[in-house]
Amino acid sequence: MKYPNRAVGHVSYLDSFALYPKVEGLRAHTIFCYVREVRRLGERTDWIGPGNIKTDHIRSYIDWLSGPVKPKTVAAAQLGLRRYFRFLIDEKEIEQDPSACM
């Protein structure tokens, strides 16, 4: 990782985000998968921060992901990312959802 300190903000968001779907009653495996996809997106974008993530970053990530995994996994990744950005909006961390038009 080029800038290891960039992950710090993401990690605190990820910890909080992991509780978000738990309250909604989602299964532990589903939550694990959602958090994994957000973490992978962070790694693929060099942890630029959730406020700097654009739709193109997400499209690029989904395109990359569609190579090694099944379509069902790609669809689950998209759902996880949407939930993550919705969580960030609810927490007033970002104003617009970069995954909204996907």
N, CA and C atoms as a LAMMPS dump frame, in Angstrom:
ITEM: TIMESTEP
0
ITEM: NUMBER OF ATOMS
306
ITEM: BOX BOUNDS ff ff ff
-5.0000000000000000e+02 5.0000000000000000e+02
-5.0000000000000000e+02 5.0000000000000000e+02
-5.0000000000000000e+02 5.0000000000000000e+02
ITEM: ATOMS id mol type element x y z
1 1 1 N 0.847 -1.17 0
2 1 2 C 0 0 0
3 1 3 C 0.896 1.237 0
4 2 1 N 0.571 2.144 -0.845
5 2 2 C 1.396 3.323 -1.035
6 2 3 C 1.33 4.29 0.152
7 3 1 N 0.143 4.52 0.676
8 3 2 C -0.065 5.451 1.793
9 3 3 C -0.833 4.725 2.907
10 4 1 N -0.15 4.006 3.784
11 4 2 C -0.841 3.189 4.775
12 4 3 C -1.75 3.971 5.716
13 5 1 N -1.452 5.233 5.985
14 5 2 C -2.293 5.998 6.906
15 5 3 C -3.653 6.339 6.307
16 6 1 N -3.809 6.229 5.009
17 6 2 C -5.107 6.515 4.393
18 6 3 C -6.164 5.503 4.809
19 7 1 N -5.739 4.307 5.146
20 7 2 C -6.686 3.261 5.508
21 7 3 C -7.36 3.514 6.844
22 8 1 N -6.781 4.346 7.669
23 8 2 C -7.296 4.559 9.019
24 8 3 C -8.75 5.012 8.996
25 9 1 N -9.077 6.009 8.198
26 9 2 C -10.457 6.468 8.114
27 9 3 C -11.391 5.398 7.598
28 10 1 N -10.938 4.682 6.6
29 10 2 C -11.753 3.591 6.061
30 10 3 C -12.031 2.532 7.114
31 11 1 N -11.009 2.183 7.881
32 11 2 C -11.171 1.125 8.87
33 11 3 C -12.215 1.515 9.912
34 12 1 N -12.2 2.745 10.358
35 12 2 C -13.21 3.159 11.331
36 12 3 C -14.598 3.136 10.698
37 13 1 N -14.713 3.514 9.433
38 13 2 C -15.995 3.422 8.741
39 13 3 C -16.428 1.973 8.602
40 14 1 N -15.478 1.105 8.291
41 14 2 C -15.803 -0.309 8.122
42 14 3 C -16.303 -0.921 9.418
43 15 1 N -15.682 -0.576 10.526
44 15 2 C -16.139 -1.09 11.818
45 15 3 C -17.577 -0.661 12.095
46 16 1 N -17.864 0.588 11.848
47 16 2 C -19.23 1.087 12.051
48 16 3 C -20.194 0.482 11.035
49 17 1 N -19.738 0.371 9.79
50 17 2 C -20.592 -0.191 8.746
51 17 3 C -20.963 -1.633 9.052
52 18 1 N -20.061 -2.387 9.647
53 18 2 C -20.347 -3.788 9.967
54 18 3 C -21.535 -3.913 10.918
55 19 1 N -21.773 -2.905 11.737
56 19 2 C -22.915 -2.925 12.657
57 19 3 C -24.226 -2.559 11.954
58 20 1 N -24.12 -1.758 10.913
59 20 2 C -25.288 -1.226 10.194
60 20 3 C -26.209 -2.344 9.663
61 21 1 N -25.689 -3.301 8.874
62 21 2 C -26.589 -4.362 8.4
63 21 3 C -26.954 -5.364 9.485
64 22 1 N -26.142 -5.43 10.538
65 22 2 C -26.452 -6.33 11.648
66 22 3 C -27.757 -5.916 12.315
67 23 1 N -27.941 -4.603 12.473
68 23 2 C -29.168 -4.07 13.068
69 23 3 C -30.369 -4.407 12.187
70 24 1 N -30.143 -4.475 10.875
71 24 2 C -31.221 -4.804 9.943
72 24 3 C -31.534 -6.294 9.936
73 25 1 N -30.725 -7.082 10.654
74 25 2 C -30.989 -8.514 10.748
75 25 3 C -30.342 -9.356 9.664
76 26 1 N -29.365 -8.803 8.965
77 26 2 C -28.693 -9.602 7.936
78 26 3 C -27.793 -10.652 8.576
79 27 1 N -27.587 -11.726 7.852
80 27 2 C -26.746 -12.824 8.347
81 27 3 C -25.295 -12.384 8.443
82 28 1 N -24.577 -13.031 9.347
83 28 2 C -23.163 -12.714 9.566
84 28 3 C -22.349 -12.912 8.291
85 29 1 N -22.652 -13.936 7.524
86 29 2 C -21.912 -14.19 6.28
87 29 3 C -22.127 -13.053 5.275
88 30 1 N -23.346 -12.574 5.179
89 30 2 C -23.661 -11.472 4.267
90 30 3 C -22.903 -10.22 4.684
91 31 1 N -22.895 -9.922 5.959
92 31 2 C -22.174 -8.755 6.467
93 31 3 C -20.69 -8.886 6.178
94 32 1 N -20.131 -10.072 6.414
95 32 2 C -18.723 -10.321 6.124
96 32 3 C -18.417 -10.029 4.661
97 33 1 N -19.285 -10.49 3.76
98 33 2 C -19.078 -10.273 2.317
99 33 3 C -19.162 -8.796 1.966
100 34 1 N -20.116 -8.086 2.54
101 34 2 C -20.238 -6.656 2.275
102 34 3 C -18.982 -5.904 2.715
103 35 1 N -18.527 -6.201 3.912
104 35 2 C -17.328 -5.527 4.434
105 35 3 C -16.11 -5.893 3.592
106 36 1 N -16.023 -7.149 3.178
107 36 2 C -14.902 -7.579 2.322
108 36 3 C -14.87 -6.778 1.033
109 37 1 N -16.015 -6.542 0.422
110 37 2 C -16.057 -5.801 -0.843
111 37 3 C -15.672 -4.341 -0.647
112 38 1 N -16.093 -3.757 0.444
113 38 2 C -15.699 -2.367 0.712
114 38 3 C -14.19 -2.296 0.935
115 39 1 N -13.66 -3.271 1.648
116 39 2 C -12.214 -3.308 1.892
117 39 3 C -11.457 -3.478 0.566
118 40 1 N -11.94 -4.355 -0.29
119 40 2 C -11.298 -4.54 -1.596
120 40 3 C -11.355 -3.259 -2.431
121 41 1 N -12.498 -2.586 -2.394
122 41 2 C -12.607 -1.32 -3.121
123 41 3 C -11.589 -0.328 -2.581
124 42 1 N -11.454 -0.267 -1.273
125 42 2 C -10.462 0.618 -0.666
126 42 3 C -9.056 0.291 -1.141
127 43 1 N -8.737 -0.979 -1.193
128 43 2 C -7.409 -1.39 -1.65
129 43 3 C -7.196 -1.04 -3.122
130 44 1 N -8.217 -1.269 -3.925
131 44 2 C -8.108 -0.998 -5.366
132 44 3 C -8 0.499 -5.666
133 45 1 N -8.504 1.324 -4.76
134 45 2 C -8.451 2.776 -4.972
135 45 3 C -7.357 3.422 -4.128
136 46 1 N -6.487 2.625 -3.587
137 46 2 C -5.369 3.108 -2.77
138 46 3 C -5.874 3.905 -1.567
139 47 1 N -7.038 3.488 -1.033
140 47 2 C -7.607 4.083 0.174
141 47 3 C -7.733 5.607 0.06
142 48 1 N -8.282 6.077 -1.028
143 48 2 C -8.385 7.528 -1.242
144 48 3 C -9.418 8.19 -0.334
145 49 1 N -10.209 7.423 0.344
146 49 2 C -11.217 7.976 1.244
147 49 3 C -12.591 7.918 0.62
148 50 1 N -13.598 7.606 1.414
149 50 2 C -14.946 7.437 0.874
150 50 3 C -15.501 8.678 0.203
151 51 1 N -15.101 9.854 0.656
152 51 2 C -15.586 11.083 0.038
153 51 3 C -14.999 11.347 -1.335
154 52 1 N -13.919 10.644 -1.655
155 52 2 C -13.255 10.82 -2.949
156 52 3 C -13.587 9.725 -3.953
157 53 1 N -14.33 8.727 -3.524
158 53 2 C -14.713 7.641 -4.425
159 53 3 C -15.756 8.167 -5.414
160 54 1 N -15.515 7.902 -6.67
161 54 2 C -16.429 8.312 -7.738
162 54 3 C -17.043 7.07 -8.385
163 55 1 N -18.083 7.297 -9.164
164 55 2 C -18.745 6.198 -9.866
165 55 3 C -17.754 5.422 -10.727
166 56 1 N -16.822 6.116 -11.357
167 56 2 C -15.83 5.437 -12.196
168 56 3 C -14.957 4.473 -11.396
169 57 1 N -14.642 4.826 -10.151
170 57 2 C -13.875 3.911 -9.302
171 57 3 C -14.656 2.623 -9.072
172 58 1 N -15.94 2.773 -8.791
173 58 2 C -16.78 1.613 -8.511
174 58 3 C -16.946 0.771 -9.771
175 59 1 N -17.192 1.411 -10.899
176 59 2 C -17.314 0.671 -12.164
177 59 3 C -16.038 -0.1 -12.485
178 60 1 N -14.917 0.541 -12.286
179 60 2 C -13.637 -0.11 -12.533
180 60 3 C -13.458 -1.309 -11.606
181 61 1 N -13.826 -1.152 -10.358
182 61 2 C -13.718 -2.245 -9.395
183 61 3 C -14.625 -3.405 -9.792
184 62 1 N -15.876 -3.104 -10.128
185 62 2 C -16.825 -4.149 -10.512
186 62 3 C -16.352 -4.855 -11.783
187 63 1 N -15.814 -4.097 -12.716
188 63 2 C -15.273 -4.686 -13.939
189 63 3 C -14.125 -5.638 -13.605
190 64 1 N -13.233 -5.201 -12.729
191 64 2 C -12.116 -6.046 -12.309
192 64 3 C -12.627 -7.296 -11.601
193 65 1 N -13.602 -7.135 -10.731
194 65 2 C -14.145 -8.24 -9.954
195 65 3 C -14.853 -9.262 -10.83
196 66 1 N -15.473 -8.809 -11.893
197 66 2 C -16.249 -9.724 -12.741
198 66 3 C -15.374 -10.746 -13.46
199 67 1 N -14.067 -10.509 -13.519
200 67 2 C -13.174 -11.483 -14.138
201 67 3 C -13.034 -12.753 -13.326
202 68 1 N -12.613 -12.654 -12.053
203 68 2 C -12.328 -13.872 -11.297
204 68 3 C -13.5 -14.506 -10.539
205 69 1 N -14.644 -13.85 -10.467
206 69 2 C -15.73 -14.411 -9.656
207 69 3 C -17.005 -14.585 -10.478
208 70 1 N -17.951 -15.297 -9.899
209 70 2 C -19.232 -15.568 -10.555
210 70 3 C -20.115 -14.323 -10.557
211 71 1 N -21.042 -14.241 -11.523
212 71 2 C -21.952 -13.084 -11.592
213 71 3 C -22.747 -12.857 -10.296
214 72 1 N -23.101 -13.924 -9.606
215 72 2 C -23.843 -13.791 -8.35
216 72 3 C -23.003 -13.043 -7.307
217 73 1 N -21.709 -13.307 -7.29
218 73 2 C -20.81 -12.628 -6.362
219 73 3 C -20.664 -11.157 -6.732
220 74 1 N -20.616 -10.872 -8.024
221 74 2 C -20.527 -9.483 -8.481
222 74 3 C -21.779 -8.72 -8.065
223 75 1 N -22.942 -9.338 -8.225
224 75 2 C -24.198 -8.693 -7.827
225 75 3 C -24.219 -8.431 -6.322
226 76 1 N -23.742 -9.39 -5.535
227 76 2 C -23.685 -9.213 -4.079
228 76 3 C -22.713 -8.087 -3.714
229 77 1 N -21.609 -7.981 -4.453
230 77 2 C -20.636 -6.912 -4.205
231 77 3 C -21.275 -5.554 -4.463
232 78 1 N -22.028 -5.445 -5.537
233 78 2 C -22.712 -4.185 -5.836
234 78 3 C -23.69 -3.818 -4.722
235 79 1 N -24.427 -4.806 -4.223
236 79 2 C -25.357 -4.535 -3.12
237 79 3 C -24.614 -4.063 -1.88
238 80 1 N -23.508 -4.723 -1.577
239 80 2 C -22.717 -4.329 -0.415
240 80 3 C -22.188 -2.917 -0.525
241 81 1 N -21.701 -2.563 -1.703
242 81 2 C -21.176 -1.209 -1.902
243 81 3 C -22.294 -0.173 -1.813
244 82 1 N -23.451 -0.495 -2.356
245 82 2 C -24.584 0.437 -2.253
246 82 3 C -24.966 0.676 -0.796
247 83 1 N -25.002 -0.409 -0.04
248 83 2 C -25.331 -0.273 1.383
249 83 3 C -24.284 0.558 2.11
250 84 1 N -23.024 0.36 1.756
251 84 2 C -21.944 1.112 2.392
252 84 3 C -22.094 2.607 2.134
253 85 1 N -22.338 2.974 0.895
254 85 2 C -22.468 4.397 0.578
255 85 3 C -23.755 4.989 1.155
256 86 1 N -24.799 4.185 1.229
257 86 2 C -26.026 4.641 1.894
258 86 3 C -25.755 4.89 3.38
259 87 1 N -24.982 3.999 3.988
260 87 2 C -24.574 4.162 5.383
261 87 3 C -23.798 5.462 5.567
262 88 1 N -22.858 5.739 4.669
263 88 2 C -22.061 6.961 4.771
264 88 3 C -22.922 8.211 4.625
265 89 1 N -23.929 8.146 3.781
266 89 2 C -24.861 9.27 3.638
267 89 3 C -25.664 9.44 4.926
268 90 1 N -26.176 8.338 5.474
269 90 2 C -26.93 8.4 6.725
270 90 3 C -26.088 8.977 7.864
271 91 1 N -24.801 8.682 7.844
272 91 2 C -23.889 9.165 8.876
273 91 3 C -23.364 10.575 8.571
274 92 1 N -23.816 11.155 7.471
275 92 2 C -23.406 12.501 7.051
276 92 3 C -21.905 12.594 6.749
277 93 1 N -21.322 11.486 6.301
278 93 2 C -19.907 11.471 5.928
279 93 3 C -19.709 11.876 4.47
280 94 1 N -20.717 11.596 3.642
281 94 2 C -20.684 12.013 2.241
282 94 3 C -22.073 12.562 1.902
283 95 1 N -22.129 13.36 0.824
284 95 2 C -23.401 13.964 0.427
285 95 3 C -24.087 13.224 -0.707
286 96 1 N -23.279 12.634 -1.6
287 96 2 C -23.854 11.942 -2.75
288 96 3 C -23.343 10.504 -2.799
289 97 1 N -24.209 9.631 -3.275
290 97 2 C -23.896 8.21 -3.387
291 97 3 C -23.273 7.93 -4.747
292 98 1 N -21.987 7.592 -4.808
293 98 2 C -21.357 7.323 -6.095
294 98 3 C -21.836 6.019 -6.743
295 99 1 N -22.543 5.195 -5.99
296 99 2 C -23.048 3.94 -6.549
297 99 3 C -24.495 4.055 -7.006
298 100 1 N -25.084 5.233 -6.857
299 100 2 C -26.514 5.409 -7.137
300 100 3 C -26.888 5.123 -8.582
301 101 1 N -26.049 5.447 -9.523
302 101 2 C -26.432 5.267 -10.936
303 101 3 C -25.926 3.956 -11.503
304 102 1 N -25.62 3.025 -10.641
305 102 2 C -25.164 1.717 -11.124
306 102 3 C -26.272 0.697 -11.01
